[in-house]
Amino acid sequence: MTRSSIENATEAAAPGVPTGPAAPAPAPGLVLRFLRGQTLGAWLLEIVRFCAVGGTAFIVDVGLFNLLRFGPGEVLGEKPLTAKVISVTVSVLVAWLGNRYWTFAGSRRESQVRELTMFALVNLGGMAIAVGSLAVSHYALGLTSPLADNIAANGVGLVLGTAFRYLCYRYLVFTSRH
């Protein structure tokens, strides 16, 4: 077969796809698996939606915690741990609904109970990452100032935990394809 006949055969198999020396290199298998059949633009939109949902859940968590502790009537003014458990629980439900019906709407599971259970477990893992970052910084490295604690827990821990959550949501929680 001549080069021309090979290019013609390739063009017939994939019309509109450039061939020859000017053709872009195919995406590596790992990239294709990561994108799960999405275009780069669709994947970037998914990331933006994921961040918007996460930001909303963060605001719900912090806002509700402060409302319960310091708001009118100080409903849980003397019970900070109870206030935090309630605010985190509500924020996880907000995040699940946002991710289920917006970010990963095309790949949500049929079983809502199983999906929510896996979602909660992934969030526990994300929390463990943030707490682990704080523990390493505070106890192993001896960085005990309020600034160091905040950087470790709410900077490093938040970034690593968010990356963990995204990957788990994408590949473990919201995995059904319609």
ChimeraX commands (.cxc) that place a marker at each C-alpha (Angstrom):
marker #1 position 0.00,0.00,0.00 radius 0.5
marker #1 position 1.29,3.44,-0.84 radius 0.5
marker #1 position 1.29,6.35,1.59 radius 0.5
marker #1 position -1.51,8.01,-0.38 radius 0.5
marker #1 position -3.74,4.94,-0.20 radius 0.5
marker #1 position -3.10,4.66,3.56 radius 0.5
marker #1 position -4.08,8.31,4.05 radius 0.5
marker #1 position -7.20,7.80,1.92 radius 0.5
marker #1 position -8.15,4.72,3.95 radius 0.5
marker #1 position -7.63,6.66,7.19 radius 0.5
marker #1 position -9.72,9.57,5.88 radius 0.5
marker #1 position -12.50,7.15,4.91 radius 0.5
marker #1 position -12.41,5.59,8.38 radius 0.5
marker #1 position -12.42,8.95,10.17 radius 0.5
marker #1 position -13.71,11.71,7.87 radius 0.5
marker #1 position -12.68,15.21,8.83 radius 0.5
marker #1 position -9.80,14.02,10.98 radius 0.5
marker #1 position -6.48,15.30,9.60 radius 0.5
marker #1 position -3.85,12.71,8.81 radius 0.5
marker #1 position -0.19,12.77,7.94 radius 0.5
marker #1 position 2.57,14.89,9.48 radius 0.5
marker #1 position 0.23,17.80,10.36 radius 0.5
marker #1 position -2.22,15.59,12.26 radius 0.5
marker #1 position -2.35,16.04,16.02 radius 0.5
marker #1 position -1.10,13.13,18.08 radius 0.5
marker #1 position -3.88,11.00,19.52 radius 0.5
marker #1 position -4.54,11.49,23.21 radius 0.5
marker #1 position -2.82,8.93,25.39 radius 0.5
marker #1 position -4.99,6.14,26.79 radius 0.5
marker #1 position -4.77,7.56,30.31 radius 0.5
marker #1 position -6.12,10.94,29.17 radius 0.5
marker #1 position -8.97,9.26,27.29 radius 0.5
marker #1 position -9.86,7.21,30.37 radius 0.5
marker #1 position -9.74,10.33,32.54 radius 0.5
marker #1 position -12.08,12.26,30.23 radius 0.5
marker #1 position -14.52,9.31,30.03 radius 0.5
marker #1 position -15.59,10.23,26.52 radius 0.5
marker #1 position -16.00,13.93,27.28 radius 0.5
marker #1 position -14.49,16.76,25.32 radius 0.5
marker #1 position -11.99,18.93,27.15 radius 0.5
marker #1 position -14.58,21.71,27.26 radius 0.5
marker #1 position -17.20,19.44,28.84 radius 0.5
marker #1 position -14.68,18.27,31.42 radius 0.5
marker #1 position -13.71,21.88,32.27 radius 0.5
marker #1 position -17.41,22.74,32.68 radius 0.5
marker #1 position -17.73,19.76,35.03 radius 0.5
marker #1 position -14.81,21.12,37.09 radius 0.5
marker #1 position -16.42,24.59,37.26 radius 0.5
marker #1 position -19.72,23.07,38.39 radius 0.5
marker #1 position -17.95,20.89,40.96 radius 0.5
marker #1 position -16.19,23.96,42.39 radius 0.5
marker #1 position -19.44,25.97,42.45 radius 0.5
marker #1 position -21.25,23.19,44.31 radius 0.5
marker #1 position -18.34,22.79,46.72 radius 0.5
marker #1 position -18.20,26.53,47.35 radius 0.5
marker #1 position -21.92,26.60,48.05 radius 0.5
marker #1 position -21.61,23.67,50.47 radius 0.5
marker #1 position -18.68,25.41,52.20 radius 0.5
marker #1 position -20.78,28.57,52.67 radius 0.5
marker #1 position -23.68,26.49,54.03 radius 0.5
marker #1 position -21.31,24.73,56.46 radius 0.5
marker #1 position -19.66,27.89,57.79 radius 0.5
marker #1 position -22.87,29.94,57.74 radius 0.5
marker #1 position -25.01,27.36,59.51 radius 0.5
marker #1 position -22.30,26.65,62.08 radius 0.5
marker #1 position -22.04,30.34,62.95 radius 0.5
marker #1 position -25.82,30.79,62.91 radius 0.5
marker #1 position -26.29,27.89,65.33 radius 0.5
marker #1 position -23.48,29.08,67.61 radius 0.5
marker #1 position -23.76,32.84,67.51 radius 0.5
marker #1 position -27.03,33.69,65.75 radius 0.5
marker #1 position -30.31,34.84,67.25 radius 0.5
marker #1 position -30.99,32.84,70.38 radius 0.5
marker #1 position -27.61,31.08,70.14 radius 0.5
marker #1 position -29.43,27.80,69.67 radius 0.5
marker #1 position -26.24,25.76,70.18 radius 0.5
marker #1 position -24.07,28.49,71.67 radius 0.5
marker #1 position -22.52,26.16,74.24 radius 0.5
marker #1 position -22.37,23.10,71.99 radius 0.5
marker #1 position -19.84,23.81,69.23 radius 0.5
marker #1 position -19.35,20.15,68.31 radius 0.5
marker #1 position -23.07,19.56,67.90 radius 0.5
marker #1 position -23.32,22.72,65.80 radius 0.5
marker #1 position -20.46,21.51,63.59 radius 0.5
marker #1 position -21.94,18.03,63.13 radius 0.5
marker #1 position -25.26,19.57,62.06 radius 0.5
marker #1 position -23.64,22.10,59.72 radius 0.5
marker #1 position -21.42,19.48,58.09 radius 0.5
marker #1 position -24.35,17.08,57.67 radius 0.5
marker #1 position -26.47,19.75,55.97 radius 0.5
marker #1 position -23.56,20.85,53.77 radius 0.5
marker #1 position -22.87,17.26,52.67 radius 0.5
marker #1 position -26.54,16.90,51.65 radius 0.5
marker #1 position -26.34,20.20,49.73 radius 0.5
marker #1 position -23.15,18.99,48.00 radius 0.5
marker #1 position -24.69,15.62,47.15 radius 0.5
marker #1 position -27.81,17.20,45.64 radius 0.5
marker #1 position -25.78,19.74,43.67 radius 0.5
marker #1 position -23.35,17.15,42.36 radius 0.5
marker #1 position -26.07,14.58,41.66 radius 0.5
marker #1 position -28.45,16.88,39.80 radius 0.5
marker #1 position -26.00,19.36,38.24 radius 0.5
marker #1 position -22.30,18.46,38.15 radius 0.5
marker #1 position -22.64,14.73,37.43 radius 0.5
marker #1 position -26.28,14.72,36.26 radius 0.5
marker #1 position -25.51,12.48,33.29 radius 0.5
marker #1 position -23.85,9.80,35.37 radius 0.5
marker #1 position -25.85,9.53,38.57 radius 0.5
marker #1 position -26.74,6.07,39.84 radius 0.5
marker #1 position -30.20,4.54,39.92 radius 0.5
marker #1 position -29.94,3.79,43.64 radius 0.5
marker #1 position -29.99,7.07,45.53 radius 0.5
marker #1 position -29.35,5.35,48.87 radius 0.5
marker #1 position -26.21,3.59,47.62 radius 0.5
marker #1 position -24.99,6.76,45.95 radius 0.5
marker #1 position -25.57,8.89,49.05 radius 0.5
marker #1 position -23.84,6.27,51.23 radius 0.5
marker #1 position -20.80,6.24,48.96 radius 0.5
marker #1 position -20.88,10.04,48.81 radius 0.5
marker #1 position -20.85,10.25,52.61 radius 0.5
marker #1 position -17.97,7.74,52.83 radius 0.5
marker #1 position -15.95,9.74,50.31 radius 0.5
marker #1 position -16.59,12.88,52.36 radius 0.5
marker #1 position -15.32,11.11,55.46 radius 0.5
marker #1 position -12.17,10.30,53.49 radius 0.5
marker #1 position -11.83,13.95,52.45 radius 0.5
marker #1 position -12.25,15.02,56.06 radius 0.5
marker #1 position -9.58,12.51,57.13 radius 0.5
marker #1 position -7.19,14.07,54.62 radius 0.5
marker #1 position -7.77,17.56,56.08 radius 0.5
marker #1 position -7.43,16.31,59.65 radius 0.5
marker #1 position -4.34,14.30,58.67 radius 0.5
marker #1 position -2.74,17.40,57.14 radius 0.5
marker #1 position -3.40,19.29,60.35 radius 0.5
marker #1 position -2.04,16.44,62.49 radius 0.5
marker #1 position 1.19,16.22,60.48 radius 0.5
marker #1 position 1.72,19.98,60.59 radius 0.5
marker #1 position 0.76,20.43,64.23 radius 0.5
marker #1 position 2.21,17.34,65.89 radius 0.5
marker #1 position 4.90,15.96,63.56 radius 0.5
marker #1 position 6.32,19.27,62.32 radius 0.5
marker #1 position 5.58,21.26,65.48 radius 0.5
marker #1 position 3.89,24.12,63.57 radius 0.5
marker #1 position 1.34,25.10,66.21 radius 0.5
marker #1 position 0.41,28.72,65.51 radius 0.5
marker #1 position -3.18,29.54,64.51 radius 0.5
marker #1 position -1.90,30.52,61.05 radius 0.5
marker #1 position -0.05,27.21,60.62 radius 0.5
marker #1 position -3.10,25.25,61.76 radius 0.5
marker #1 position -5.33,27.11,59.29 radius 0.5
marker #1 position -2.89,26.68,56.41 radius 0.5
marker #1 position -2.58,22.96,57.13 radius 0.5
marker #1 position -6.29,22.24,57.65 radius 0.5
marker #1 position -8.01,24.81,55.44 radius 0.5
marker #1 position -5.30,25.28,52.83 radius 0.5
marker #1 position -3.33,22.10,52.19 radius 0.5
marker #1 position -5.99,19.78,53.64 radius 0.5
marker #1 position -8.81,21.47,51.75 radius 0.5
marker #1 position -6.98,21.32,48.40 radius 0.5
marker #1 position -5.92,17.68,48.81 radius 0.5
marker #1 position -9.35,16.68,50.16 radius 0.5
marker #1 position -11.12,18.44,47.29 radius 0.5
marker #1 position -8.98,16.67,44.68 radius 0.5
marker #1 position -9.67,13.35,46.44 radius 0.5
marker #1 position -13.42,14.04,46.51 radius 0.5
marker #1 position -13.57,15.00,42.85 radius 0.5
marker #1 position -11.76,11.88,41.70 radius 0.5
marker #1 position -13.87,9.63,43.94 radius 0.5
marker #1 position -17.14,11.28,42.90 radius 0.5
marker #1 position -16.19,10.93,39.24 radius 0.5
marker #1 position -14.93,7.33,39.33 radius 0.5
marker #1 position -16.68,5.73,42.31 radius 0.5
marker #1 position -19.88,7.57,43.20 radius 0.5
marker #1 position -21.41,8.97,39.99 radius 0.5
marker #1 position -20.52,6.17,37.58 radius 0.5
marker #1 position -23.70,5.25,35.75 radius 0.5
marker #1 position -23.88,6.25,32.09 radius 0.5
marker #1 position -27.25,7.00,30.48 radius 0.5
marker link #1:1,2 radius 0.2
marker link #1:2,3 radius 0.2
marker link #1:3,4 radius 0.2
marker link #1:4,5 radius 0.2
marker link #1:5,6 radius 0.2
marker link #1:6,7 radius 0.2
marker link #1:7,8 radius 0.2
marker link #1:8,9 radius 0.2
marker link #1:9,10 radius 0.2
marker link #1:10,11 radius 0.2
marker link #1:11,12 radius 0.2
marker link #1:12,13 radius 0.2
marker link #1:13,14 radius 0.2
marker link #1:14,15 radius 0.2
marker link #1:15,16 radius 0.2
marker link #1:16,17 radius 0.2
marker link #1:17,18 radius 0.2
marker link #1:18,19 radius 0.2
marker link #1:19,20 radius 0.2
marker link #1:20,21 radius 0.2
marker link #1:21,22 radius 0.2
marker link #1:22,23 radius 0.2
marker link #1:23,24 radius 0.2
marker link #1:24,25 radius 0.2
marker link #1:25,26 radius 0.2
marker link #1:26,27 radius 0.2
marker link #1:27,28 radius 0.2
marker link #1:28,29 radius 0.2
marker link #1:29,30 radius 0.2
marker link #1:30,31 radius 0.2
marker link #1:31,32 radius 0.2
marker link #1:32,33 radius 0.2
marker link #1:33,34 radius 0.2
marker link #1:34,35 radius 0.2
marker link #1:35,36 radius 0.2
marker link #1:36,37 radius 0.2
marker link #1:37,38 radius 0.2
marker link #1:38,39 radius 0.2
marker link #1:39,40 radius 0.2
marker link #1:40,41 radius 0.2
marker link #1:41,42 radius 0.2
marker link #1:42,43 radius 0.2
marker link #1:43,44 radius 0.2
marker link #1:44,45 radius 0.2
marker link #1:45,46 radius 0.2
marker link #1:46,47 radius 0.2
marker link #1:47,48 radius 0.2
marker link #1:48,49 radius 0.2
marker link #1:49,50 radius 0.2
marker link #1:50,51 radius 0.2
marker link #1:51,52 radius 0.2
marker link #1:52,53 radius 0.2
marker link #1:53,54 radius 0.2
marker link #1:54,55 radius 0.2
marker link #1:55,56 radius 0.2
marker link #1:56,57 radius 0.2
marker link #1:57,58 radius 0.2
marker link #1:58,59 radius 0.2
marker link #1:59,60 radius 0.2
marker link #1:60,61 radius 0.2
marker link #1:61,62 radius 0.2
marker link #1:62,63 radius 0.2
marker link #1:63,64 radius 0.2
marker link #1:64,65 radius 0.2
marker link #1:65,66 radius 0.2
marker link #1:66,67 radius 0.2
marker link #1:67,68 radius 0.2
marker link #1:68,69 radius 0.2
marker link #1:69,70 radius 0.2
marker link #1:70,71 radius 0.2
marker link #1:71,72 radius 0.2
marker link #1:72,73 radius 0.2
marker link #1:73,74 radius 0.2
marker link #1:74,75 radius 0.2
marker link #1:75,76 radius 0.2
marker link #1:76,77 radius 0.2
marker link #1:77,78 radius 0.2
marker link #1:78,79 radius 0.2
marker link #1:79,80 radius 0.2
marker link #1:80,81 radius 0.2
marker link #1:81,82 radius 0.2
marker link #1:82,83 radius 0.2
marker link #1:83,84 radius 0.2
marker link #1:84,85 radius 0.2
marker link #1:85,86 radius 0.2
marker link #1:86,87 radius 0.2
marker link #1:87,88 radius 0.2
marker link #1:88,89 radius 0.2
marker link #1:89,90 radius 0.2
marker link #1:90,91 radius 0.2
marker link #1:91,92 radius 0.2
marker link #1:92,93 radius 0.2
marker link #1:93,94 radius 0.2
marker link #1:94,95 radius 0.2
marker link #1:95,96 radius 0.2
marker link #1:96,97 radius 0.2
marker link #1:97,98 radius 0.2
marker link #1:98,99 radius 0.2
marker link #1:99,100 radius 0.2
marker link #1:100,101 radius 0.2
marker link #1:101,102 radius 0.2
marker link #1:102,103 radius 0.2
marker link #1:103,104 radius 0.2
marker link #1:104,105 radius 0.2
marker link #1:105,106 radius 0.2
marker link #1:106,107 radius 0.2
marker link #1:107,108 radius 0.2
marker link #1:108,109 radius 0.2
marker link #1:109,110 radius 0.2
marker link #1:110,111 radius 0.2
marker link #1:111,112 radius 0.2
marker link #1:112,113 radius 0.2
marker link #1:113,114 radius 0.2
marker link #1:114,115 radius 0.2
marker link #1:115,116 radius 0.2
marker link #1:116,117 radius 0.2
marker link #1:117,118 radius 0.2
marker link #1:118,119 radius 0.2
marker link #1:119,120 radius 0.2
marker link #1:120,121 radius 0.2
marker link #1:121,122 radius 0.2
marker link #1:122,123 radius 0.2
marker link #1:123,124 radius 0.2
marker link #1:124,125 radius 0.2
marker link #1:125,126 radius 0.2
marker link #1:126,127 radius 0.2
marker link #1:127,128 radius 0.2
marker link #1:128,129 radius 0.2
marker link #1:129,130 radius 0.2
marker link #1:130,131 radius 0.2
marker link #1:131,132 radius 0.2
marker link #1:132,133 radius 0.2
marker link #1:133,134 radius 0.2
marker link #1:134,135 radius 0.2
marker link #1:135,136 radius 0.2
marker link #1:136,137 radius 0.2
marker link #1:137,138 radius 0.2
marker link #1:138,139 radius 0.2
marker link #1:139,140 radius 0.2
marker link #1:140,141 radius 0.2
marker link #1:141,142 radius 0.2
marker link #1:142,143 radius 0.2
marker link #1:143,144 radius 0.2
marker link #1:144,145 radius 0.2
marker link #1:145,146 radius 0.2
marker link #1:146,147 radius 0.2
marker link #1:147,148 radius 0.2
marker link #1:148,149 radius 0.2
marker link #1:149,150 radius 0.2
marker link #1:150,151 radius 0.2
marker link #1:151,152 radius 0.2
marker link #1:152,153 radius 0.2
marker link #1:153,154 radius 0.2
marker link #1:154,155 radius 0.2
marker link #1:155,156 radius 0.2
marker link #1:156,157 radius 0.2
marker link #1:157,158 radius 0.2
marker link #1:158,159 radius 0.2
marker link #1:159,160 radius 0.2
marker link #1:160,161 radius 0.2
marker link #1:161,162 radius 0.2
marker link #1:162,163 radius 0.2
marker link #1:163,164 radius 0.2
marker link #1:164,165 radius 0.2
marker link #1:165,166 radius 0.2
marker link #1:166,167 radius 0.2
marker link #1:167,168 radius 0.2
marker link #1:168,169 radius 0.2
marker link #1:169,170 radius 0.2
marker link #1:170,171 radius 0.2
marker link #1:171,172 radius 0.2
marker link #1:172,173 radius 0.2
marker link #1:173,174 radius 0.2
marker link #1:174,175 radius 0.2
marker link #1:175,176 radius 0.2
marker link #1:176,177 radius 0.2
marker link #1:177,178 radius 0.2
view
